[in-house]
């Protein structure tokens, strides 16, 4: 595992793991409760959209698929490029505004296409700009207590899952489609306050040289001096075609055009330079992509179909909301438990996550036997008790295996692959329901994905030994 080099002052600060860092934890807690909690509760909205537009399950599933794509590619954009050019606070504020705007505009929807724009694209962009930068900021503020801090922040998702399904159901029952979305958009605006609390660390606090740009509030490259934009006629002249295009222009016009071209080229080169594609040569990172890809399919996409499964079993709207409340209470426990176990070093984090995947994967294989409220309650109790492991452990495992310095780029790529997983899988899962008339095959597929994810994550020690052996062979050859 690569370790961040720190000055003594930074090491002392990070070992304290306190102070303003816990304010960031509280802000991330509320953001996750509202933003990611809404994503986890999206199955309730999914049912409302089915009712509102009388669309098939496969067509309405496109909303979820496009939302996953928008979220993942926006996360890569935020963590690979934007986070090095604007402050985390500004990025999160933009994300909060987009999330609220997407929900508010949905109240004017008259078809599924408009919902795709508002709920999938706008809120997908906003959610990505809020979640990823917040987790990265926590990684900067905490070292020894990082697993516990991230677990506490992510427990806000469980609280959101506990509160939002009942709230959403109540709003739709009392205020109708438009009124519910208007009020829900107002609730989401509270994330603006939390984003304003994000305080970026200064270069000296991160152990960077004084001359280094602020890692959280920079333009990506030093500000160009006036000489950068001064181009001689010889520099402006290239091919004959280029010479022809400058005929009749004043020297000032030539310099403006050349300056604009150079600025665009510098911006493109700067963006490409921030994309660390060398990560794909690392077998450990490929392993991370594999288990997170299939883990998201089984662990997270299933949430959107549980309310529909409950409806299929004959449960009422309030019984379904009650199931989500129970799941959220257990999910809160399952998010905090990995942080406590990791802090006490009772079990390795990859093994914890693999064990949770196996339990949920087997649980999904018996969906056909959950025929009433009592069986569905037992199903939700087991599911909620282990579903939180994925969100709590994934960022920490990535930092453990890749290092904090590479975490933003690695997490951005992971989000992209997770988005691809959602985009490809949501329509397939909806098609399974349309073809078979029930959700049994859908959950069999989700369970199989989790079992495959657990197998992939357990190969990490083998890959690490293989990587170390290859490195030793290379060092011997060089010697």
Beta strands, then each sheet from edge to edge (+ up, - down):
end
